[in-house]
Amino acid sequence: MPAAIRAMEQAFGQLSSGQALVPQRLSLGINESDVLLMPAYLRGSEQLGCKIVSVFGQNPPKGLPRVSALVVMLNATTGIPRAVVEGTFLTALRTGAATGLATKLLAKRDASVLAVYGAGTQARSQLEAVQCVRDIREVRIVSRTRQSAEAFAAEIEGPRVLIVQDRATALKGADIVVTATSSRIPVFDGDEVELGTHVNGVGSYRPDMREVDSSFVVRARIFVDSRAAALREAGDLIVPIKEGVISEADIEAELGELVNGDKEGRVSEQEITFFKSVGTAAQDVVVADLVLAVAEEKEMGIQISLLGQS
C-alpha cells in the first residue's frame, strides 16, 4: 500500500498536468449491472494499459464478487501486450491508495478516529491506506448487516474497533470518514459532520448514485481525482449542482494539483474537506505497472506466448 500511494502521486500529478491521456470510460449497462472499459496512457512515465471492470450487484448472494476486473498492460512504443493482471484486488488497492493520498494531503495531522461506512473489499483497502498516513487509534464500522461488520472488525488489529448501528453516532468525534458503499442514497446526514472532519467518498460512481447529501457538500471544501470525470459521473456533486446549491467552481482542486503544488489543501483545523473519487484509468495503469515490476523482479506469474509472437 505505501508503494501504491506513491504511485498515486505519479498518476494524479500527470493527470492534472496534462501528461495523461484518459478518455471517458465506456459504460455498458446490463439491467442493473455495468461493464466499464477504461484505457489510459501516461506520457511522462510511458505507461499504457486498459482495464475492463464489471459491477454486478446480484453476485454476492451467489457467492461471487460484486466487482471483477482485468487490466491489460501494453508496450507504449509497440502496442504489444506486456501482461494481463487480475484487476479486482488491484481496483481495491488503487482506490484505497487514492484515499491514502487524499487523507495525507487533507486530513488533520493528528487525526486518529476513523468512521467507515461499508464493510466490503473496498472498506478494507480504505482502512489499510488511511493507516499508512495517519495514526488511527479507533475505527468505527457502519454496515447494513451485523454479520459483515463483525467479519470486518475481526480482521482489524491495533486500533480500538466499534460496530456502530446509528449513523449519526459514528460521526461524533470522527476525524476521518470513508464511504465505501454501493448506496444510491446518502448514508448520513451532512449536518451531523463535525468541523475539522475529512471525508473520502469512494463508493458511488454514477450520476444516479449518492453517498453524501447536498447539505454536506455545501459545508465542505471539495477535491476530486478528475474534474472532468467527477462532473460526468459523481452523483454526489452532479445532484447538488443541478439543485443550484453549489457550482462547478466550488470544486477547489484535483488531487494532482495538490501533488504538483498548484493548489492548496487544508488551510484550517476547522474546515470540512471532501475528496470525491470516481476512479480513473490512470490509477489502474500506474498500479498495474508497479505490480508487473514486482512480479518480474520476483519471477512471479505465468509466461505465455501470443499467436504470432515468440
N, C-alpha and C positions, 0 to 999 in steps of 0.2 A: 504493500500500500504506500509506504513512503516514496518508493520509486515512481509509482503511478501518479502520485500527487505532483512530483517534479515534472513528469511527462505532461500533466495538465497545464502547467505554466507554459510549456513549449507550445501546446496545441492552442490555447486561448490567446497567447501572445501573437502567434502567427495569424490567427483568425482575425483579431482586431486590427492588425497592421496591414491587412490586405495580402498576406503571404499564403493564404489558404483558399483553395477553390472548393467550395462546398455547395453544390446545387441543392435546391429544395428537395427534401426527401419525397419519394413517390410512395403514396399510401394506397393500398388496395384494401377496400373494406369488404369483408365477407360476413354477412349477417351482423353479429355484434363483435366480430373479431377484426384484426388488422394484420396485414403483411406490409412491411416497410422496406424500401430499398434505399440505402444511404451510402453514396460514394463520396470520396474526398481525396484531394491532392494538396499536400503541403509543400510549397515551393522551397521554403527556407531549409527544410530538412530532407527534401527529396523522398517523401513518403507518399505512397499511393495505395488505395485499397477501397473495398466496398463491403458494407455489412447488409445482410438480409436477416431481418428480425420479424418474428411472428408473435402476436399477442392474442392468445385465445383464452378468454376468461372462463370458459366452461371446462378447461382442462383439469384444474386441481381436484374436483370430485372424482375424476378418473384416475387419480394418482400420477398425473402428468404435469409438467411445469406450465405455468401461465405464459411465460416468456421463453422462447427458444431462438437461437441465432447462430449464424456462421459469419465469419469475416474472411474475405479473400484478400490477401496481400499481393500486390503486383510490383514488378520491377518498374521504377518510374522512368527508365530510359527505353526499355524494350517492350513494356507492357506484358511480359511473360509472367504468369502466376508464380509467386515465390512460396506461398503457404496458404493452407486453409486452417483457420483457428476456430475452435469451439467458442461461440460468442455469447452464450448465456451468462457464464461466470464473468467473462470479460466485460459485458454490459454492466453488471453489478459493480465490478471493480472500477470501471472508469466513471460511473455515476457517483459512486462513493468518493472517488478521488477528487471529482469536481467539487463536491460538498466540502471535502477536507480543505481544498484550496480556498474556497469561499469563506469558510469558517476561520481559517488562518488570517485572511485579509480583513474580515468584517466583524467577527465576534470580539467581545471584550477580552483582554488578555488574561484576566483572572476567571474567566467563565469556567464553571465546574459542575453545573447541573444541566443535564440534557433530557428533554422530553421527546420521545419518538412515537409518532402516530403511524402504526403499521408494525407488523411482526413477521414479514416475509424475507425473502432473499435480499431485497434492496435495503431493508431496515438493518440487516446485519452488516452489510458493507458500509452503510452510512455511519453506524456506530464505530466501526473499526477506523474509518477515516477521521472522524471527529476526535477520537482518542489519540490519533497521531499528532494533532496540532494543539490540543488543549488537555489539561489535567482534569479529566472527568471523574468526579467523586460520587455522583448519584445519577442513575439512569431511571427514567420513568417510562413505562411502556403502556401505550393505549392501543388496544386491538379490538376488533369486532368480536373475537371469540377468546374466552379464557384459556382454552387449550393452546392456541397459537402463541398467546402471550407467555404462558408458562414454559413452553418449549424454548422460546427465545430467551427468557430470563435464565433458564437453566444453563445456557451456553456462556453467559457473561461472567467473567472473572475479574475481580478487583473492585469495581465501584459497588456502592450500595444499589440494589435493584428493587424498584417498586412497580407492581402492576396496578395501574390506576384506571378505574372504571369511569369516573367523572372527568370529562374532557377539560372542563374549566380548571379543576383542581390540578391537573397536570401542568398547567401554565404558570401557576403561582410559584414565584421564585426561580423559574427556569431561565437560565442564561442563553441556552441554545435550544431551538425547536427544529425537528425534522419531520416533514410529512412525506411518507413513502407508502402511499396507499393507491388503490385503484378507484377511489371515490369520485363520483361525479358531482358531489355537493360538498361545500365547506365542512371541514372536520372539527372546527372550533369557532367560537365567537371572537372575531377580531378585536372587539372592545376589551376582551379579557387579557390580551397580550400586554405584559408589563413593559415599562420603559427600559431601554437598555438591552432588550432581547434581540437576538439574531435568529431569523427563521430561514431554513432551507426548504424550498418546495420542489420536490423531485418526482412525485408520482404522476401528476396529470400531464398529458402530452397532446391533448386535442382541444379544439375550441369549445367543445361541449363538456369538458371536464374541469372541475374546480376543487382545490383543497383548501383554499383560503377565501374569505369573503371580501366584499368591497370595502367594508369599514376598516379592515386590516390594511389593505394596500394604500388607502388614503393616509393612514398614520405612518406608513413605512417609507424609508428611502429604498428605492427599487434598483436591483442589479440583476443582470441576466447573463446567460452564456453567449447568446447571439441575439441582437436586436431583431434582425430580420426573422429568425426562426420563432422567437417569442411572440412577435406581433402576428405571425401566421397561425401559431399552434397553441399558445398558452391561454387557456380559458381564464386562468387566474388574473390575467391582465386584459384580455380581449373584452370580457364582460364588463368590467368597470369602465373601460374606455368607451364602450357603447353606451353605458349609462351616463357618461359625461362627468363622472366624479374624478377621473384622472385623464391625462392625455399621454400621447407617446412621449412628449417632452419630459414627463415625470420619471422616465427611466433614466437613472443617474448615469449608468455606465455599464459596459460589458466587463466581464471579469478580466479579459485580456487587456483592457485599458488600464486597469489597476496594476496588472503584472508589468505592463510597459511603462508605468509611471505617468501616463497621460491624464489620469483622473484620480481623485482621492476617495478612499474608502470611508471607514468610520471616522467621524470628526468629533464625536462627543460620547460620553458614557451613558447618556440618557436617551439617545436616539434609537429607534427601532430600525433594523436593517432587514431586508428581504432579498434573498438570492433565489430567483426563479430559473430553474433548469428544465429545458425540454430535450436536451441532448443533441449533440452534433456529431457527424461522422468524423470530424477532425479528432475528436476524443478517441473514437474507436481505432482509428488508424495509428495514432501515436502509441496507444497502449498495446495494440496487437504487434506493432513493430518491436516494442520492448519485450513482450512475451517471446517473440520469434528470436530475438537476440539471445535471451537467456536459454532458450531451447537449443540453439546452435552451440552455445558455449558449453552446455552440459550434455550435448549429444542426446537430447530427448526428442521424442516424436517419431514419426514413421516417414521414411523417404519413399516417394512414389515417382513414377515416370508418366508423363502425359503423352498421349498419342502424338507421334511426330517429333518427340524430343528424346534425348538420351541422357 
